Every structure is written in structure tokens, then in C-alpha cells.
Amino acid sequence: MRKIKVHFADWGQDLLWFVVDTHTTQVTEAGPFHNELYKGAYVFCPRTLRPGIYLDYSKTPILEVNHPLETIKYKIIKIEEVA
């Protein structure tokens, strides 16, 4: 199981990072606040993430009409592997 920490640009918001399991594509942690809102969400194509783009996610593993992709409105600034 490989995990990455995705850091977002800081514009004063409460969400600055996601920890994502690249095998399951699920968010395992979010912070420093709102972990309860994002934990368990599914990141769209985590292997294609890179600095300078936006992160898309869904609350369900399968994209459904009732659960379209949502986008974090802050660009990714850094991605690092976590132990």
C-alpha cells in the first residue's frame, strides 16, 4: 500500500492536504481540518496528480449521476510519499 500526501496552495482555507492510498484511491486523512468531510472520498486518477493542477474526487468509488466529480478549488503545490 503506497500513500501520498497532496498539498494544496494555502489561501487561508481550512483544507491544506490529503493523504491518499494510491491502491484504493481513497483519502485516508485530510487536514488540518475537515477530515470527517473528506476521509473515505475517492480521488480521480491519483497516479496522474502533479503540482499545478486541481484534484478531482468523488464520494463514491463509481462515478454515478447522483455523485459527479467534485474539484478542490486550490491547486496542488506538492506531492510527497508517506510512510
MOGIKA-V877350 format. One record per residue. PHI is phi in degrees with one decimal (none if undefined). OMEGA is omega in degrees with one decimal (none if undefined). D_CENTER is the distance of its C-alpha to the mean C-alpha in Angstrom with 1 decimal. Layout:
((PHI/OMEGA/D_CENTER) (PHI/OMEGA/D_CENTER))
This chain:
((none/179.2/16.3) (-105.8/177.7/14.3) (-119.0/175.1/11.3) (-124.0/174.7/9.5) (-108.8/-178.0/8.5) (-104.1/-179.2/6.6) (-99.2/179.3/8.9) (-104.6/175.8/9.3) (-56.7/-176.9/12.9) (-97.4/175.9/14.8) (-116.2/178.6/16.9) (90.2/179.9/17.8) (-79.5/-178.4/14.9) (-85.5/-178.9/14.0) (-111.0/-178.0/10.2) (-117.1/-177.8/10.0) (-159.3/171.2/7.3) (-124.0/164.3/4.7) (-106.0/-173.4/6.9) (-121.7/171.6/6.3) (-81.6/-174.6/9.7) (-72.4/177.9/10.5) (-78.3/-178.8/13.5) (-89.9/-175.5/12.3) (67.4/-178.4/8.8) (-89.5/172.0/8.0) (-76.3/179.7/5.9) (-98.3/175.9/9.1) (-151.8/174.3/9.0) (-143.8/-178.3/7.8) (-167.5/5.7/10.5) (-78.4/177.6/13.2) (-126.1/175.1/13.5) (70.5/176.9/12.2) (-55.4/-177.9/11.1) (-65.1/179.0/13.3) (-82.4/-172.3/11.6) (-105.6/-179.5/8.0) (-60.2/-178.9/9.1) (94.5/176.8/9.9) (-69.5/-178.8/7.8) (-109.3/179.7/7.5) (-87.8/-179.6/5.4) (-78.3/176.9/8.4) (50.7/-177.7/10.2) (-60.7/-179.1/8.1) (-73.3/179.5/11.6) (-97.8/-179.0/12.1) (-68.2/176.9/9.5) (-159.8/177.9/11.8) (-57.9/176.9/12.7) (97.4/178.6/14.0) (-115.5/178.5/11.9) (-98.6/-179.2/9.4) (-98.2/175.9/6.1) (-102.6/179.6/7.2) (-146.7/178.5/6.5) (-141.1/177.7/9.5) (-79.5/179.5/11.1) (-123.5/-179.0/13.3) (-70.2/-179.9/13.3) (-109.7/-179.9/15.9) (-68.2/-179.0/15.8) (-119.0/179.1/18.6) (-59.7/-177.9/20.6) (-78.8/-178.0/19.8) (-132.6/180.0/16.0) (-71.6/176.1/15.1) (-64.1/172.1/11.8) (-116.0/-177.4/10.4) (-124.5/171.1/9.1) (-71.9/-171.3/7.8) (-84.7/176.9/11.3) (-117.4/-176.4/11.0) (-67.2/174.2/11.1) (-71.9/177.9/9.5) (-110.8/-178.2/12.5) (-159.6/174.4/12.1) (-131.7/179.4/10.7) (-137.5/176.0/12.7) (-80.2/178.0/13.6) (-121.1/-179.8/14.1) (-79.7/none/17.1))
